[in-house]
Amino acid sequence: MTELYKQVIVVRLDLNMSNGKLAAQVAHAATSAALSAHEYDIARWRGNGMAKIVLSVPDIFGLALVQSNATRYDLNMAAIRDAGRTELAPETWTVIAVGPNQASLIDRVTGSLPLLRG
């Protein structure tokens, strides 16, 4: 059986971003991570339907832990810091995207995090 590939985007809940702002930050992260991924991983991810899952952490410390663990497993990622033009102060770290990579590796980093609830 072929290994599944996915991308996970993790959002900070403590920022209380509007729905539009949140959607834009998730899109930035997903796009940035995909553009920096290896061709091999992108090809397999596309073949699996380009799965994306959005999860949440309570605060910046949760994002830092995801980043640290993703680095430990050598996973592709993109950390997004806001430009500060609308709701947030400049350089506010809002989201991190992990992958596309093998789902089993990403699950080691994000498997215990809850889905983002609207």
A tleap script that builds the chain and sets N, CA, C and O, in Angstrom:
source leaprc.protein.ff14SB
mol = sequence {
  NMET THR GLU LEU TYR LYS GLN VAL ILE VAL
  VAL ARG LEU ASP LEU ASN MET SER ASN GLY
  LYS LEU ALA ALA GLN VAL ALA HIE ALA ALA
  THR SER ALA ALA LEU SER ALA HIE GLU TYR
  ASP ILE ALA ARG TRP ARG GLY ASN GLY MET
  ALA LYS ILE VAL LEU SER VAL PRO ASP ILE
  PHE GLY LEU ALA LEU VAL GLN SER ASN ALA
  THR ARG TYR ASP LEU ASN MET ALA ALA ILE
  ARG ASP ALA GLY ARG THR GLU LEU ALA PRO
  GLU THR TRP THR VAL ILE ALA VAL GLY PRO
  ASN GLN ALA SER LEU ILE ASP ARG VAL THR
  GLY SER LEU PRO LEU LEU ARG CGLY
}
set mol.1.N position { 0.839 -1.191 0.000 }
set mol.1.CA position { 0.000 0.000 0.000 }
set mol.1.C position { 0.882 1.252 0.000 }
set mol.1.O position { 1.932 1.283 0.642 }
set mol.2.N position { 0.451 2.256 -0.711 }
set mol.2.CA position { 1.194 3.503 -0.817 }
set mol.2.C position { 1.009 4.346 0.438 }
set mol.2.O position { -0.088 4.443 0.989 }
set mol.3.N position { 2.105 4.951 0.874 }
set mol.3.CA position { 2.054 5.839 2.045 }
set mol.3.C position { 1.205 7.070 1.723 }
set mol.3.O position { 1.354 7.669 0.659 }
set mol.4.N position { 0.335 7.435 2.628 }
set mol.4.CA position { -0.474 8.640 2.460 }
set mol.4.C position { 0.361 9.883 2.751 }
set mol.4.O position { 1.267 9.858 3.584 }
set mol.5.N position { 0.047 10.953 2.062 }
set mol.5.CA position { 0.691 12.247 2.259 }
set mol.5.C position { -0.375 13.265 2.603 }
set mol.5.O position { -1.515 13.165 2.149 }
set mol.6.N position { 0.004 14.253 3.415 }
set mol.6.CA position { -0.935 15.311 3.778 }
set mol.6.C position { -0.173 16.551 4.202 }
set mol.6.O position { 1.054 16.562 4.299 }
set mol.7.N position { -0.944 17.586 4.447 }
set mol.7.CA position { -0.426 18.828 4.999 }
set mol.7.C position { -1.323 19.204 6.169 }
set mol.7.O position { -2.545 19.085 6.089 }
set mol.8.N position { -0.711 19.657 7.251 }
set mol.8.CA position { -1.462 20.086 8.431 }
set mol.8.C position { -1.128 21.545 8.703 }
set mol.8.O position { 0.039 21.937 8.696 }
set mol.9.N position { -2.154 22.336 8.942 }
set mol.9.CA position { -1.971 23.736 9.294 }
set mol.9.C position { -2.467 23.905 10.730 }
set mol.9.O position { -3.582 23.506 11.067 }
set mol.10.N position { -1.618 24.501 11.567 }
set mol.10.CA position { -1.920 24.660 12.991 }
set mol.10.C position { -2.099 26.150 13.292 }
set mol.10.O position { -1.242 26.969 12.961 }
set mol.11.N position { -3.218 26.483 13.921 }
set mol.11.CA position { -3.645 27.863 14.168 }
set mol.11.C position { -3.604 28.172 15.661 }
set mol.11.O position { -3.981 27.338 16.484 }
set mol.12.N position { -3.148 29.364 16.001 }
set mol.12.CA position { -3.203 29.868 17.387 }
set mol.12.C position { -4.608 30.358 17.714 }
set mol.12.O position { -5.176 31.166 16.980 }
set mol.13.N position { -5.159 29.870 18.806 }
set mol.13.CA position { -6.505 30.283 19.210 }
set mol.13.C position { -6.533 31.584 19.996 }
set mol.13.O position { -7.546 32.284 19.981 }
set mol.14.N position { -5.455 31.925 20.679 }
set mol.14.CA position { -5.467 33.087 21.567 }
set mol.14.C position { -5.520 34.419 20.844 }
set mol.14.O position { -5.728 35.451 21.483 }
set mol.15.N position { -5.340 34.429 19.547 }
set mol.15.CA position { -5.351 35.687 18.792 }
set mol.15.C position { -6.760 36.148 18.439 }
set mol.15.O position { -6.963 37.314 18.100 }
set mol.16.N position { -7.725 35.251 18.514 }
set mol.16.CA position { -9.120 35.592 18.205 }
set mol.16.C position { -9.253 36.325 16.872 }
set mol.16.O position { -9.913 37.360 16.784 }
set mol.17.N position { -8.623 35.781 15.846 }
set mol.17.CA position { -8.687 36.380 14.510 }
set mol.17.C position { -10.107 36.252 13.950 }
set mol.17.O position { -10.815 35.287 14.238 }
set mol.18.N position { -10.508 37.234 13.150 }
set mol.18.CA position { -11.781 37.131 12.447 }
set mol.18.C position { -11.702 35.945 11.482 }
set mol.18.O position { -10.614 35.458 11.174 }
set mol.19.N position { -12.854 35.490 11.013 }
set mol.19.CA position { -12.867 34.350 10.084 }
set mol.19.C position { -12.075 34.637 8.818 }
set mol.19.O position { -11.348 33.774 8.325 }
set mol.20.N position { -12.212 35.836 8.297 }
set mol.20.CA position { -11.486 36.192 7.090 }
set mol.20.C position { -9.982 36.214 7.300 }
set mol.20.O position { -9.224 35.719 6.466 }
set mol.21.N position { -9.555 36.785 8.410 }
set mol.21.CA position { -8.132 36.847 8.737 }
set mol.21.C position { -7.577 35.437 8.917 }
set mol.21.O position { -6.504 35.110 8.410 }
set mol.22.N position { -8.315 34.616 9.639 }
set mol.22.CA position { -7.901 33.237 9.872 }
set mol.22.C position { -7.762 32.486 8.549 }
set mol.22.O position { -6.779 31.776 8.333 }
set mol.23.N position { -8.740 32.644 7.674 }
set mol.23.CA position { -8.685 31.965 6.368 }
set mol.23.C position { -7.471 32.418 5.569 }
set mol.23.O position { -6.808 31.597 4.934 }
set mol.24.N position { -7.175 33.699 5.592 }
set mol.24.CA position { -6.018 34.219 4.864 }
set mol.24.C position { -4.711 33.668 5.429 }
set mol.24.O position { -3.811 33.311 4.668 }
set mol.25.N position { -4.599 33.594 6.752 }
set mol.25.CA position { -3.377 33.084 7.374 }
set mol.25.C position { -3.182 31.602 7.053 }
set mol.25.O position { -2.062 31.172 6.777 }
set mol.26.N position { -4.258 30.825 7.088 }
set mol.26.CA position { -4.182 29.406 6.737 }
set mol.26.C position { -3.759 29.252 5.279 }
set mol.26.O position { -2.932 28.400 4.956 }
set mol.27.N position { -4.325 30.075 4.402 }
set mol.27.CA position { -3.955 30.014 2.987 }
set mol.27.C position { -2.489 30.376 2.778 }
set mol.27.O position { -1.797 29.726 1.994 }
set mol.28.N position { -2.010 31.404 3.468 }
set mol.28.CA position { -0.585 31.775 3.381 }
set mol.28.C position { 0.299 30.597 3.771 }
set mol.28.O position { 1.262 30.273 3.076 }
set mol.29.N position { -0.038 29.964 4.886 }
set mol.29.CA position { 0.777 28.863 5.386 }
set mol.29.C position { 0.762 27.673 4.432 }
set mol.29.O position { 1.808 27.111 4.109 }
set mol.30.N position { -0.430 27.297 3.985 }
set mol.30.CA position { -0.547 26.144 3.084 }
set mol.30.C position { 0.228 26.370 1.794 }
set mol.30.O position { 0.939 25.481 1.325 }
set mol.31.N position { 0.091 27.556 1.227 }
set mol.31.CA position { 0.777 27.875 -0.021 }
set mol.31.C position { 2.287 27.937 0.177 }
set mol.31.O position { 3.042 27.364 -0.608 }
set mol.32.N position { 2.724 28.623 1.210 }
set mol.32.CA position { 4.167 28.758 1.462 }
set mol.32.C position { 4.830 27.409 1.678 }
set mol.32.O position { 5.906 27.148 1.139 }
set mol.33.N position { 4.194 26.556 2.463 }
set mol.33.CA position { 4.775 25.239 2.711 }
set mol.33.C position { 4.803 24.401 1.443 }
set mol.33.O position { 5.789 23.715 1.174 }
set mol.34.N position { 3.740 24.448 0.667 }
set mol.34.CA position { 3.712 23.674 -0.579 }
set mol.34.C position { 4.786 24.154 -1.550 }
set mol.34.O position { 5.433 23.343 -2.214 }
set mol.35.N position { 4.976 25.465 -1.635 }
set mol.35.CA position { 5.982 26.001 -2.563 }
set mol.35.C position { 7.408 25.641 -2.162 }
set mol.35.O position { 8.302 25.630 -3.008 }
set mol.36.N position { 7.632 25.345 -0.882 }
set mol.36.CA position { 8.985 25.019 -0.428 }
set mol.36.C position { 9.224 23.512 -0.298 }
set mol.36.O position { 10.314 23.092 0.091 }
set mol.37.N position { 8.223 22.702 -0.616 }
set mol.37.CA position { 8.345 21.248 -0.465 }
set mol.37.C position { 9.158 20.635 -1.602 }
set mol.37.O position { 9.302 21.222 -2.675 }
set mol.38.N position { 9.681 19.451 -1.340 }
set mol.38.CA position { 10.411 18.695 -2.359 }
set mol.38.C position { 9.426 18.176 -3.402 }
set mol.38.O position { 8.291 17.822 -3.081 }
set mol.39.N position { 9.877 18.136 -4.649 }
set mol.39.CA position { 9.031 17.666 -5.754 }
set mol.39.C position { 8.471 16.271 -5.474 }
set mol.39.O position { 7.315 15.990 -5.791 }
set mol.40.N position { 9.280 15.408 -4.885 }
set mol.40.CA position { 8.853 14.039 -4.558 }
set mol.40.C position { 7.628 14.072 -3.643 }
set mol.40.O position { 6.642 13.378 -3.892 }
set mol.41.N position { 7.697 14.880 -2.587 }
set mol.41.CA position { 6.591 14.976 -1.644 }
set mol.41.C position { 5.360 15.611 -2.281 }
set mol.41.O position { 4.236 15.179 -2.024 }
set mol.42.N position { 5.561 16.613 -3.094 }
set mol.42.CA position { 4.439 17.268 -3.770 }
set mol.42.C position { 3.726 16.286 -4.695 }
set mol.42.O position { 2.497 16.239 -4.721 }
set mol.43.N position { 4.481 15.514 -5.445 }
set mol.43.CA position { 3.884 14.555 -6.380 }
set mol.43.C position { 3.024 13.531 -5.641 }
set mol.43.O position { 1.923 13.209 -6.087 }
set mol.44.N position { 3.514 13.026 -4.532 }
set mol.44.CA position { 2.756 12.035 -3.767 }
set mol.44.C position { 1.541 12.669 -3.086 }
set mol.44.O position { 0.477 12.054 -3.009 }
set mol.45.N position { 1.703 13.887 -2.598 }
set mol.45.CA position { 0.598 14.604 -1.981 }
set mol.45.C position { -0.506 14.873 -3.007 }
set mol.45.O position { -1.688 14.677 -2.725 }
set mol.46.N position { -0.115 15.314 -4.173 }
set mol.46.CA position { -1.104 15.557 -5.230 }
set mol.46.C position { -1.816 14.274 -5.605 }
set mol.46.O position { -3.019 14.278 -5.867 }
set mol.47.N position { -1.071 13.166 -5.632 }
set mol.47.CA position { -1.655 11.869 -5.945 }
set mol.47.C position { -2.636 11.382 -4.891 }
set mol.47.O position { -3.494 10.547 -5.178 }
set mol.48.N position { -2.516 11.899 -3.672 }
set mol.48.CA position { -3.422 11.549 -2.563 }
set mol.48.C position { -4.567 12.546 -2.418 }
set mol.48.O position { -5.328 12.464 -1.454 }
set mol.49.N position { -4.705 13.474 -3.340 }
set mol.49.CA position { -5.802 14.435 -3.272 }
set mol.49.C position { -5.483 15.717 -2.527 }
set mol.49.O position { -6.386 16.495 -2.218 }
set mol.50.N position { -4.188 15.952 -2.230 }
set mol.50.CA position { -3.737 17.177 -1.577 }
set mol.50.C position { -4.465 17.438 -0.250 }
set mol.50.O position { -4.932 18.550 -0.004 }
set mol.51.N position { -4.557 16.419 0.592 }
set mol.51.CA position { -5.250 16.535 1.877 }
set mol.51.C position { -4.625 17.630 2.742 }
set mol.51.O position { -3.405 17.734 2.870 }
set mol.52.N position { -5.516 18.448 3.335 }
set mol.52.CA position { -5.115 19.503 4.262 }
set mol.52.C position { -6.021 19.413 5.481 }
set mol.52.O position { -7.242 19.316 5.355 }
set mol.53.N position { -5.412 19.445 6.661 }
set mol.53.CA position { -6.160 19.386 7.912 }
set mol.53.C position { -5.777 20.614 8.722 }
set mol.53.O position { -4.597 20.955 8.810 }
set mol.54.N position { -6.763 21.283 9.316 }
set mol.54.CA position { -6.495 22.472 10.121 }
set mol.54.C position { -6.754 22.133 11.591 }
set mol.54.O position { -7.858 21.748 11.977 }
set mol.55.N position { -5.706 22.287 12.390 }
set mol.55.CA position { -5.735 21.981 13.812 }
set mol.55.C position { -5.493 23.252 14.609 }
set mol.55.O position { -5.252 24.313 14.034 }
set mol.56.N position { -5.555 23.148 15.924 }
set mol.56.CA position { -5.369 24.345 16.750 }
set mol.56.C position { -4.473 24.072 17.946 }
set mol.56.O position { -4.341 22.943 18.418 }
set mol.57.N position { -3.863 25.150 18.414 }
set mol.57.CA position { -3.108 25.171 19.671 }
set mol.57.C position { -3.567 26.402 20.430 }
set mol.57.O position { -4.047 27.360 19.824 }
set mol.58.N position { -3.426 26.391 21.755 }
set mol.58.CA position { -3.937 27.517 22.528 }
set mol.58.C position { -3.146 28.809 22.373 }
set mol.58.O position { -3.708 29.893 22.525 }
set mol.59.N position { -1.832 28.714 22.067 }
set mol.59.CA position { -1.008 29.916 22.112 }
set mol.59.C position { 0.297 29.736 21.335 }
set mol.59.O position { 0.505 28.715 20.679 }
set mol.60.N position { 1.159 30.726 21.416 }
set mol.60.CA position { 2.423 30.723 20.687 }
set mol.60.C position { 3.329 29.570 21.129 }
set mol.60.O position { 4.127 29.071 20.337 }
set mol.61.N position { 3.210 29.154 22.371 }
set mol.61.CA position { 4.034 28.051 22.864 }
set mol.61.C position { 3.678 26.745 22.150 }
set mol.61.O position { 4.544 25.908 21.899 }
set mol.62.N position { 2.398 26.584 21.828 }
set mol.62.CA position { 1.966 25.422 21.060 }
set mol.62.C position { 2.552 25.422 19.661 }
set mol.62.O position { 2.970 24.378 19.161 }
set mol.63.N position { 2.586 26.599 19.018 }
set mol.63.CA position { 3.201 26.695 17.686 }
set mol.63.C position { 4.693 26.386 17.766 }
set mol.63.O position { 5.236 25.690 16.908 }
set mol.64.N position { 5.342 26.899 18.783 }
set mol.64.CA position { 6.781 26.654 18.941 }
set mol.64.C position { 7.080 25.174 19.116 }
set mol.64.O position { 8.078 24.677 18.594 }
set mol.65.N position { 6.234 24.471 19.840 }
set mol.65.CA position { 6.423 23.037 20.029 }
set mol.65.C position { 6.237 22.280 18.718 }
set mol.65.O position { 6.998 21.360 18.417 }
set mol.66.N position { 5.236 22.659 17.943 }
set mol.66.CA position { 5.033 22.043 16.625 }
set mol.66.C position { 6.256 22.284 15.747 }
set mol.66.O position { 6.746 21.361 15.096 }
set mol.67.N position { 6.746 23.509 15.728 }
set mol.67.CA position { 7.917 23.832 14.910 }
set mol.67.C position { 9.129 23.013 15.345 }
set mol.67.O position { 9.843 22.464 14.505 }
set mol.68.N position { 9.359 22.932 16.631 }
set mol.68.CA position { 10.499 22.179 17.153 }
set mol.68.C position { 10.413 20.699 16.769 }
set mol.68.O position { 11.401 20.106 16.334 }
set mol.69.N position { 9.240 20.116 16.931 }
set mol.69.CA position { 9.075 18.702 16.601 }
set mol.69.C position { 9.128 18.445 15.102 }
set mol.69.O position { 9.650 17.416 14.672 }
set mol.70.N position { 8.600 19.360 14.304 }
set mol.70.CA position { 8.683 19.206 12.847 }
set mol.70.C position { 10.135 19.265 12.395 }
set mol.70.O position { 10.539 18.526 11.497 }
set mol.71.N position { 10.911 20.132 13.008 }
set mol.71.CA position { 12.342 20.216 12.700 }
set mol.71.C position { 13.036 18.916 13.077 }
set mol.71.O position { 13.885 18.415 12.339 }
set mol.72.N position { 12.671 18.380 14.222 }
set mol.72.CA position { 13.259 17.117 14.699 }
set mol.72.C position { 13.061 15.988 13.692 }
set mol.72.O position { 13.957 15.166 13.498 }
set mol.73.N position { 11.894 15.943 13.050 }
set mol.73.CA position { 11.598 14.905 12.058 }
set mol.73.C position { 11.923 15.335 10.631 }
set mol.73.O position { 11.589 14.634 9.675 }
set mol.74.N position { 12.572 16.481 10.491 }
set mol.74.CA position { 12.976 17.004 9.186 }
set mol.74.C position { 11.801 17.147 8.220 }
set mol.74.O position { 11.900 16.791 7.046 }
set mol.75.N position { 10.695 17.672 8.730 }
set mol.75.CA position { 9.503 17.873 7.921 }
set mol.75.C position { 9.491 19.271 7.318 }
set mol.75.O position { 9.968 20.232 7.922 }
set mol.76.N position { 8.948 19.359 6.141 }
set mol.76.CA position { 8.760 20.651 5.496 }
set mol.76.C position { 7.757 21.468 6.310 }
set mol.76.O position { 6.772 20.924 6.811 }
set mol.77.N position { 8.004 22.759 6.442 }
set mol.77.CA position { 7.059 23.608 7.172 }
set mol.77.C position { 7.194 25.065 6.749 }
set mol.77.O position { 8.171 25.472 6.120 }
set mol.78.N position { 6.182 25.825 7.118 }
set mol.78.CA position { 6.196 27.276 6.901 }
set mol.78.C position { 5.512 27.937 8.083 }
set mol.78.O position { 4.347 27.661 8.370 }
set mol.79.N position { 6.238 28.813 8.768 }
set mol.79.CA position { 5.695 29.577 9.892 }
set mol.79.C position { 5.311 30.959 9.377 }
set mol.79.O position { 6.120 31.640 8.747 }
set mol.80.N position { 4.089 31.365 9.646 }
set mol.80.CA position { 3.581 32.633 9.122 }
set mol.80.C position { 3.539 33.692 10.213 }
set mol.80.O position { 2.964 33.486 11.282 }
set mol.81.N position { 4.154 34.816 9.922 }
set mol.81.CA position { 4.117 35.980 10.804 }
set mol.81.C position { 3.377 37.083 10.046 }
set mol.81.O position { 3.703 37.392 8.900 }
set mol.82.N position { 2.400 37.657 10.691 }
set mol.82.CA position { 1.524 38.619 10.042 }
set mol.82.C position { 2.257 39.920 9.721 }
set mol.82.O position { 3.160 40.332 10.450 }
set mol.83.N position { 1.862 40.552 8.635 }
set mol.83.CA position { 2.466 41.819 8.216 }
set mol.83.C position { 1.980 42.996 9.070 }
set mol.83.O position { 2.610 44.053 9.078 }
set mol.84.N position { 0.882 42.823 9.776 }
set mol.84.CA position { 0.406 43.881 10.668 }
set mol.84.C position { -0.409 44.957 9.985 }
set mol.84.O position { -0.492 46.072 10.498 }
set mol.85.N position { -1.010 44.666 8.852 }
set mol.85.CA position { -1.768 45.690 8.130 }
set mol.85.C position { -3.229 45.800 8.566 }
set mol.85.O position { -3.895 46.792 8.269 }
set mol.86.N position { -3.725 44.781 9.271 }
set mol.86.CA position { -5.154 44.819 9.625 }
set mol.86.C position { -5.363 44.584 11.120 }
set mol.86.O position { -5.376 45.542 11.893 }
set mol.87.N position { -5.524 43.344 11.535 }
set mol.87.CA position { -5.955 43.032 12.901 }
set mol.87.C position { -4.840 42.832 13.915 }
set mol.87.O position { -5.055 43.028 15.111 }
set mol.88.N position { -3.678 42.453 13.468 }
set mol.88.CA position { -2.624 42.030 14.382 }
set mol.88.C position { -1.399 42.931 14.293 }
set mol.88.O position { -1.182 43.626 13.301 }
set mol.89.N position { -0.620 42.900 15.341 }
set mol.89.CA position { 0.644 43.653 15.335 }
set mol.89.C position { 1.611 42.999 14.348 }
set mol.89.O position { 1.570 41.784 14.154 }
set mol.90.N position { 2.483 43.801 13.721 }
set mol.90.CA position { 3.467 43.229 12.799 }
set mol.90.C position { 4.294 42.135 13.475 }
set mol.90.O position { 4.650 42.225 14.650 }
set mol.91.N position { 4.579 41.119 12.701 }
set mol.91.CA position { 5.415 39.977 13.126 }
set mol.91.C position { 4.732 39.038 14.121 }
set mol.91.O position { 5.397 38.206 14.738 }
set mol.92.N position { 3.410 39.162 14.284 }
set mol.92.CA position { 2.693 38.208 15.139 }
set mol.92.C position { 2.676 36.854 14.443 }
set mol.92.O position { 2.236 36.735 13.300 }
set mol.93.N position { 3.162 35.830 15.151 }
set mol.93.CA position { 3.197 34.474 14.610 }
set mol.93.C position { 1.794 33.893 14.730 }
set mol.93.O position { 1.289 33.718 15.840 }
set mol.94.N position { 1.161 33.592 13.601 }
set mol.94.CA position { -0.250 33.200 13.592 }
set mol.94.C position { -0.474 31.709 13.374 }
set mol.94.O position { -1.274 31.095 14.080 }
set mol.95.N position { 0.217 31.127 12.414 }
set mol.95.CA position { -0.004 29.722 12.038 }
set mol.95.C position { 1.300 29.091 11.587 }
set mol.95.O position { 2.276 29.775 11.279 }
set mol.96.N position { 1.289 27.773 11.558 }
set mol.96.CA position { 2.391 27.024 10.974 }
set mol.96.C position { 1.801 25.886 10.150 }
set mol.96.O position { 0.871 25.210 10.589 }
set mol.97.N position { 2.337 25.681 8.974 }
set mol.97.CA position { 1.941 24.553 8.139 }
set mol.97.C position { 3.068 23.525 8.155 }
set mol.97.O position { 4.245 23.874 8.062 }
set mol.98.N position { 2.694 22.263 8.275 }
set mol.98.CA position { 3.648 21.158 8.245 }
set mol.98.C position { 3.271 20.271 7.066 }
set mol.98.O position { 2.130 19.826 6.942 }
set mol.99.N position { 4.251 20.026 6.208 }
set mol.99.CA position { 4.020 19.207 5.024 }
set mol.99.C position { 3.861 20.070 3.794 }
set mol.99.O position { 3.962 21.295 3.862 }
set mol.100.N position { 3.618 19.438 2.692 }
set mol.100.CA position { 3.264 18.039 2.536 }
set mol.100.C position { 4.434 17.086 2.813 }
set mol.100.O position { 5.562 17.275 2.359 }
set mol.101.N position { 4.093 16.058 3.582 }
set mol.101.CA position { 5.009 14.972 3.911 }
set mol.101.C position { 4.172 13.719 4.176 }
set mol.101.O position { 2.944 13.741 4.091 }
set mol.102.N position { 4.862 12.645 4.494 }
set mol.102.CA position { 4.167 11.414 4.842 }
set mol.102.C position { 3.260 11.657 6.042 }
set mol.102.O position { 3.677 12.248 7.038 }
set mol.103.N position { 2.029 11.199 5.940 }
set mol.103.CA position { 1.057 11.400 7.012 }
set mol.103.C position { 1.540 10.806 8.336 }
set mol.103.O position { 1.330 11.401 9.393 }
set mol.104.N position { 2.178 9.650 8.287 }
set mol.104.CA position { 2.629 9.011 9.525 }
set mol.104.C position { 3.679 9.847 10.246 }
set mol.104.O position { 3.731 9.836 11.476 }
set mol.105.N position { 4.514 10.567 9.509 }
set mol.105.CA position { 5.514 11.440 10.128 }
set mol.105.C position { 4.865 12.695 10.701 }
set mol.105.O position { 5.195 13.120 11.808 }
set mol.106.N position { 3.952 13.281 9.954 }
set mol.106.CA position { 3.261 14.471 10.437 }
set mol.106.C position { 2.460 14.141 11.691 }
set mol.106.O position { 2.388 14.954 12.613 }
set mol.107.N position { 1.860 12.958 11.731 }
set mol.107.CA position { 1.073 12.566 12.905 }
set mol.107.C position { 1.921 12.489 14.165 }
set mol.107.O position { 1.400 12.684 15.263 }
set mol.108.N position { 3.206 12.211 14.038 }
set mol.108.CA position { 4.093 12.202 15.208 }
set mol.108.C position { 4.188 13.591 15.832 }
set mol.108.O position { 4.410 13.728 17.035 }
set mol.109.N position { 4.017 14.613 15.007 }
set mol.109.CA position { 4.147 16.004 15.450 }
set mol.109.C position { 2.798 16.603 15.847 }
set mol.109.O position { 2.715 17.338 16.831 }
set mol.110.N position { 1.751 16.298 15.099 }
set mol.110.CA position { 0.464 16.978 15.278 }
set mol.110.C position { -0.690 16.049 15.658 }
set mol.110.O position { -1.815 16.512 15.844 }
set mol.111.N position { -0.431 14.770 15.773 }
set mol.111.CA position { -1.495 13.790 15.974 }
set mol.111.C position { -2.345 13.978 17.218 }
set mol.111.O position { -3.480 13.504 17.262 }
set mol.112.N position { -1.825 14.652 18.219 }
set mol.112.CA position { -2.590 14.848 19.459 }
set mol.112.C position { -3.330 16.180 19.510 }
set mol.112.O position { -4.024 16.466 20.486 }
set mol.113.N position { -3.189 16.992 18.472 }
set mol.113.CA position { -3.829 18.319 18.468 }
set mol.113.C position { -5.278 18.229 18.016 }
set mol.113.O position { -5.612 17.387 17.184 }
set mol.114.N position { -6.146 19.088 18.554 }
set mol.114.CA position { -7.555 19.069 18.152 }
set mol.114.C position { -7.789 19.793 16.828 }
set mol.114.O position { -7.042 20.692 16.443 }
set mol.115.N position { -8.852 19.367 16.145 }
set mol.115.CA position { -9.289 20.071 14.948 }
set mol.115.C position { -9.696 21.493 15.303 }
set mol.115.O position { -10.187 21.751 16.403 }
set mol.116.N position { -9.491 22.410 14.374 }
set mol.116.CA position { -9.964 23.779 14.565 }
set mol.116.C position { -11.490 23.759 14.491 }
set mol.116.O position { -12.061 23.208 13.551 }
set mol.117.N position { -12.127 24.341 15.452 }
set mol.117.CA position { -13.597 24.411 15.507 }
set mol.117.C position { -14.034 25.849 15.279 }
set mol.117.O position { -13.462 26.784 15.839 }
set mol.118.N position { -15.048 26.009 14.454 }
set mol.118.CA position { -15.553 27.333 14.149 }
set mol.118.C position { -16.631 27.790 15.051 }
set mol.118.O position { -17.140 28.900 14.891 }
savepdb mol mol.pdb
quit
